[in-house]
Amino acid sequence: MPLQVIPDAKQTVPPDKVYEKFTIDRPGKIIFVGRHLSTKNNLRCLIHSISLYGAELEVSPQVPVPSNFFLEILGIHDEIGCTLIRREEEKVTVGFNMLIDAEFLHHVVRLSFEL
């Protein structure tokens, strides 16, 4: 009897759909990376959901979003390196440059329940 190979289902699903998303609806800042990694300019946003892999943000449709930036969640002073995955009007999907720590994600989700 030949060995049957079952394809991994996660290979056909984009990474931003694999990880569990948590709705937080929390304000944040998109921090632009300038010359010599300066971070002078920023843009306010609303973080709708977050996962270990990335987040879904809402920004004004008229404002351009850079392909690489830092994301700061209001109340948490850590900056997360992000890469733009897709943009549809005001909805922006980003991937984190590194998976965030599960404890950090738990802290962010717990913080949203405290408000």
JONORZI-V597745 format. One record per backbone hydrogen bond with DSSP energy under -0.5 kcal/mol. NH is the residue of the N-H (numbers start at 1). CO is the residue of the C=O. E is the energy in kcal/mol with one decimal. If there is no record, write none. Layout:
BEGIN
<<NH	CO	E> <NH	CO	E>>
END
This chain:
BEGIN
<<5	3	-0.5> <6	4	-0.6> <7	5	-0.6> <11	8	-1.2> <12	9	-0.9> <13	9	-0.5> <17	14	-2.3> <18	14	-0.6> <18	15	-0.8> <19	15	-1.0> <22	50	-2.6> <24	48	-2.4> <25	48	-1.5> <26	47	-2.1> <28	45	-2.5> <29	72	-2.5> <30	43	-3.5> <31	29	-0.7> <31	70	-3.4> <32	30	-0.7> <32	41	-1.9> <33	68	-0.6> <34	32	-0.7> <34	38	-3.5> <37	34	-1.3> <38	35	-1.6> <43	30	-2.1> <45	28	-2.3> <46	58	-1.9> <47	26	-3.3> <48	46	-0.9> <48	56	-2.2> <49	56	-1.2> <50	22	-2.1> <51	54	-2.7> <55	94	-1.7> <56	49	-2.1> <57	55	-0.5> <57	92	-3.3> <58	46	-2.1> <59	90	-2.3> <63	60	-1.2> <69	82	-1.8> <70	31	-2.4> <71	80	-2.5> <72	29	-2.5> <73	78	-0.6> <74	27	-2.4> <76	73	-2.5> <80	71	-2.6> <81	79	-0.5> <82	69	-3.3> <83	95	-2.5> <84	67	-2.4> <85	93	-2.8> <86	93	-1.6> <88	91	-2.9> <91	88	-2.4> <92	57	-2.7> <92	90	-0.5> <93	86	-2.8> <94	55	-2.7> <94	92	-0.5> <95	83	-2.7> <96	53	-3.6> <97	81	-2.7> <100	52	-2.1> <105	101	-2.2> <106	102	-2.4> <107	103	-2.2> <108	104	-2.3> <109	105	-2.6> <110	106	-2.7> <111	107	-2.3> <112	108	-1.5> <113	109	-1.1> <114	110	-1.2> <115	111	-0.8>>
END
